[in-house]
Amino acid sequence: MDLLEHIALAANPEIAVRYVDAIVDQCDSLSTFPRRGTRRDDLWPGLRVMGFRRRLSIAFVVEEKTVTVHGIFYGGRSLETAFEE
């Protein structure tokens, strides 16, 4: 089950769409201030992780002209486990 579906079932579809749109906006904001978050070179060279609304972690890499989001992790999902795979 994806995040949108999970929230829609737990709350309602309108809240789910607003929440997912806010996540997308947060990721888009990396284009103006990309070097934020905590460096996690121990997991992946150049990896940065920033929190979102105390529930999500957004993992991304900043390169010269691009920012690549490598994952959005909900709740207590382990970044370590995800990047070992």
C-alpha positions in Angstrom: 0.0 0.0 0.0 1.4 3.4 -0.9 1.4 6.4 1.4 -1.5 8.2 -0.4 -3.7 5.1 -0.1 -2.7 4.6 3.5 -3.6 8.1 4.5 -6.8 8.1 2.4 -8.0 5.0 4.3 -6.9 6.3 7.7 -8.3 9.8 7.2 -9.8 10.7 3.9 -8.8 11.2 0.3 -8.7 15.0 0.5 -6.3 15.0 3.4 -4.1 12.4 1.7 -3.8 14.4 -1.5 -2.9 17.6 0.5 -0.3 15.7 2.5 1.3 14.1 -0.6 1.3 17.5 -2.4 3.1 19.0 0.6 5.8 16.3 0.3 6.2 17.1 -3.4 6.5 20.8 -2.6 9.1 20.1 0.0 11.1 18.0 -2.5 10.7 20.8 -5.1 12.0 23.3 -2.6 15.4 21.5 -2.7 16.0 23.4 -6.0 16.5 26.7 -4.1 18.3 25.4 -1.0 19.6 21.9 -1.7 22.4 21.6 0.9 20.2 21.1 3.9 19.5 18.1 6.0 22.0 15.8 7.7 24.8 14.3 5.8 24.7 10.5 5.8 27.8 9.5 3.9 27.9 6.3 6.1 24.9 5.1 4.1 25.7 6.4 0.6 28.3 8.9 -0.6 26.8 12.4 -0.6 23.5 11.3 0.9 21.5 13.9 2.9 18.4 13.3 5.0 15.9 15.8 6.1 12.8 15.4 8.2 9.3 16.4 7.1 6.5 17.0 9.6 8.1 14.7 12.2 6.8 11.6 10.4 8.9 11.4 7.2 12.5 11.3 6.2 13.5 12.4 2.7 16.8 11.0 1.5 18.5 12.8 -1.4 21.8 13.5 -3.1 23.0 16.9 -4.3 25.1 17.0 -7.4 26.5 20.0 -9.3 23.2 20.8 -11.1 20.7 18.2 -9.8 19.1 16.9 -6.7 18.0 13.3 -6.8 15.6 12.1 -4.2 16.4 8.4 -3.4 13.6 7.7 -1.0 10.9 8.9 1.2 10.6 7.0 4.4 7.6 7.0 6.7 7.7 6.5 10.5 10.4 4.3 11.9 11.5 2.7 8.6 15.2 2.1 8.8 17.3 4.1 6.4 20.2 1.8 7.1 18.2 -1.2 6.0 16.9 0.6 2.9 20.4 1.6 1.7 21.9 -1.8 2.4 19.6 -3.2 -0.2 
